[in-house]
Amino acid sequence: MKDILTKKWVVICIAVFCAILWGSAFPVLKISYTEMQMAPDDTIAKIVFAGIRFLLAGLALLIGMLLVSRSALKVTRRQVRFLIIFGIIQTALQYFFFYNGLAHTSGMQGAILSSSGTFFTVLLAHFFYRNDRLNIPKTIGLVAGFAGIVVANWGESFQFAFHLNGEGFMILAALTGAIGTIMGKEMAVGIHPFALTGYQLTIGSLALLLVGLPQMQPHAIVFTPLGWGLLIYSAFLSAAAFALWYSILKYNKAGEISIYKFVTPVSGAILSAIFIEGETLNMAILAGVALVAVGISAINMKLHRHPANRVHAKNPS
């Protein structure tokens, strides 16, 4: 697998495919909220919906691994502790913020705001890896990227708007996702990427359901045939994107593949404009997408191909 997953064209195809899948989540979730009659301010319904989605995704991966390679599911006691923490951060916390934040922003703005996770990852890597310090290209990239987030937030009226339970939650989702990326990079060394994804999705989803189900009001979520279809697709995209991403993350440097995440806000904005009624591609969104793309490109302009020298990280195996 290492020989295949280190080939440049394979890495590019997988990374772009993952980014498109993540981008499609924005219009899918916005349409799901409407189709299933979830109130924008119903936090509990969003938690339960996210829990169901990720439980389906996690169990699908674990059952698949059980049939194909049962031995790959084995983990040590120490890895179990890391997996619990990882699942809570990467799935439960990240998607608590993501689902509720997206309910209070447009699909296109959400796509742009989520890209801030790339820049948080760069900042965290500065303190986590000796060979991944901030430099001039990375600083330019960070400035351009966050400028893109601000510009996209202006909207057609060019008035900056920020709400904690909207834009704020989307940025918090990006931050927890960045922390999860660093954790996933370290944990992928000792655990099969598909098993890692299945465990973290299942653990995180159970945490969401344990919190949400006892508090959910009757008829807070109305399941329809279209709603079930959207739910199954969103579960598929989570399982496929995370499993494939951790697979290439295991054998490649995070900085080398992160450039392809610019496809996520681009595809998210375009798909939102196509499928969500009332959303159109305006100059603010296009400018924001362009700045985010420039930012991520600048971060990855010059890559040093020497082995990673970790500062604090230890293999959890």
Secondary structure, 3 states (H helix, E strand, C coil): CHHHHCCHHHHHHHHHHHHHHHHHHHHHHHHHHHHCCCCCCCHHHHHHHHHHHHHHHHHHHHHHHHHHCHHHHCCCHHHHHHHHHHHHHHHHHHHHHHHHHHCCCCHHHHHHHHCHHHHHHHHHHHHHECCCCCCHHHHHHHHHHHHHHHHHHHCCCCCCCCCHHHHHHHHHHHHHHHHHHHHHHHHCCCCCHHHHHHHHHHHHHHHHHHHHHHHCCCCCCCCCHHHHHHHHHHHHHHHHHHHHHHHHHHHCCHHHHHHHHHHHHHHHHHHHHHHCCCCCCCHHHHHHHHHHHHHHHHHCCCCCCCCCCECCCCCCC
